[in-house]
Amino acid sequence: MTTQTLVWLFIVVFLLHDLEEIIYVESWIKKNRNQVISKVPAKVGKRLDKIFNITSGQFAVAVLLEFIIFIPFVFIAAEQGKFFVFLSFNTLFFLHVFTHVGQSLYLKMYTPGVVSAVLLVLPYTIYLFDTLITDNLVTWTEILLSIPVGLLIIPVVLLGHELGRKMVRY
């Protein structure tokens, strides 16, 4: 597989992972809300109670906003060979796998996104990093330095969820 194809494959993996979350988030919350809140510390439970009012449509708005932001940086990486911002998204994507796994282990149950995180995101990001490093396109130092840049997507996600609440009513 060419590096260009591998870079564009990010969009497919991202969408498949987020589709799992979109499909299951609303029904999972309705089914497991009380059980989850009873298992977490009180402060976390209060925050979750607000978050747990999200619908699948509202969640999809946040995913759409991320998708729109990712496309130009995927293009720049695939077509111009400038990888740093693309790399930052992928380092966060890789670390995100462990939040899904951690949630499932802590709660001792399926959580939306954990299956695609383990079966798609984890192998994709490992293969991506290995390929980019082996082909001397990035270094481990750049991967580590990209983590703080990747964290800049968090306000975008929060904005997307807020937009989703305003745009998609119950």
C-alpha positions in Angstrom: 0.0 0.0 0.0 1.3 3.4 -0.8 1.8 6.1 1.8 -0.7 8.2 0.0 -3.3 5.5 0.2 -2.5 4.8 3.9 -3.0 8.5 4.7 -6.4 8.7 2.9 -7.4 5.5 4.8 -7.5 7.6 7.9 -10.8 9.0 6.8 -12.3 5.6 6.4 -11.1 4.4 9.8 -12.2 7.6 11.5 -15.7 7.3 10.0 -16.1 3.6 10.7 -15.1 4.2 14.3 -17.4 7.2 14.8 -20.2 5.4 13.0 -20.1 2.7 15.8 -20.3 5.5 18.3 -23.1 7.3 16.5 -25.2 4.1 16.1 -24.9 3.0 19.7 -24.4 6.1 21.9 -28.0 7.1 22.4 -29.5 3.6 23.1 -26.4 2.6 25.2 -26.9 5.7 27.4 -30.6 5.1 27.8 -29.9 1.5 28.8 -26.8 2.0 31.0 -27.0 5.6 32.4 -27.9 4.7 36.0 -25.4 1.8 36.2 -22.6 3.9 34.9 -23.3 6.8 37.2 -23.4 4.5 40.2 -19.9 3.1 39.3 -18.1 6.4 39.0 -17.1 9.0 41.6 -19.8 11.5 42.4 -18.1 14.5 40.7 -17.7 12.4 37.5 -21.3 11.2 37.8 -22.6 14.8 37.8 -20.6 15.7 34.7 -21.8 12.5 33.0 -25.4 13.3 33.8 -25.2 16.4 31.5 -23.2 14.6 28.8 -25.7 11.6 28.9 -28.4 13.8 27.4 -26.9 13.5 23.9 -28.7 12.0 21.0 -27.1 10.2 18.1 -27.9 13.1 15.8 -26.3 15.6 18.1 -23.2 13.4 18.4 -23.1 13.2 14.6 -22.8 17.0 14.4 -19.6 16.8 16.4 -18.2 14.1 14.2 -19.1 16.1 11.1 -17.2 19.1 12.4 -14.2 17.0 13.1 -14.5 15.4 9.6 -14.5 18.8 8.0 -11.4 19.9 9.8 -9.6 16.6 9.1 -10.0 16.7 5.3 -7.7 19.5 4.4 -4.9 18.1 6.7 -5.3 14.6 5.2 -5.1 16.2 1.8 -1.9 18.1 2.7 -0.3 14.9 4.2 -1.3 12.7 1.3 -0.7 15.0 -1.6 2.1 17.3 -0.3 3.9 15.0 2.2 3.5 17.5 5.1 2.6 15.2 7.9 2.8 17.1 11.2 -0.8 18.1 11.8 -2.1 14.9 10.3 0.3 13.1 12.6 -1.1 15.0 15.6 -4.6 13.8 14.8 -3.4 10.2 14.6 -1.4 10.3 17.8 -4.6 11.5 19.6 -6.6 8.8 17.7 -4.1 6.2 18.9 -4.3 7.4 22.5 -8.1 7.5 22.2 -8.1 3.8 21.8 -7.0 3.4 25.4 -9.8 5.7 26.7 -12.3 3.3 25.1 -10.6 0.2 26.4 -10.2 1.8 29.9 -13.9 2.8 30.0 -14.9 -0.8 29.1 -12.6 -2.4 31.6 -13.6 0.1 34.4 -17.3 -0.4 33.8 -16.9 -4.1 32.9 -19.2 -3.7 29.9 -19.2 -2.8 26.2 -18.9 1.0 25.6 -19.7 2.6 22.2 -16.6 2.7 20.0 -14.5 0.1 21.8 -14.8 -2.6 19.1 -13.8 -0.4 16.2 -11.1 1.3 18.4 -9.4 -2.1 19.1 -10.1 -3.7 15.7 -9.6 -0.7 13.4 -8.0 2.3 15.0 -5.3 0.5 16.9 -3.9 -1.6 14.0 -4.3 1.4 11.6 -2.4 3.8 13.8 0.4 1.3 14.6 0.8 0.5 10.9 0.7 4.2 10.0 3.4 5.1 12.5 5.5 2.2 11.5 5.3 3.0 7.8 6.0 6.7 8.3 9.0 6.0 10.5 10.4 3.2 8.3 10.1 5.4 5.2 11.8 8.2 7.1 8.9 10.5 6.7 8.5 11.2 10.4 10.5 10.5 13.6 9.5 9.3 17.0 10.3 12.8 18.3 7.8 14.3 15.8 5.2 11.8 17.0 5.7 12.8 20.6 5.8 16.5 19.8 2.5 16.2 17.8 0.5 15.1 20.9 0.0 18.7 22.2 -1.1 19.8 18.8 -3.5 16.9 18.6 -5.1 18.1 21.8 -6.2 21.2 20.0 -9.0 19.1 18.5 -10.6 18.9 21.9 -12.2 22.4 21.8 -13.5 21.5 18.3 -15.1 18.3 19.7 -16.7 20.3 22.5 -17.9 23.0 20.1 -19.3 20.2 17.9 -21.3 18.8 20.8 -22.6 22.2 21.7 -23.6 22.9 18.1 -25.3 19.5 18.0 -27.4 20.3 21.1 -28.5 23.6 19.4 -29.0 22.2 15.9 -30.6 18.9 16.7 -33.5 19.1 19.1 -35.2 16.1 20.7 
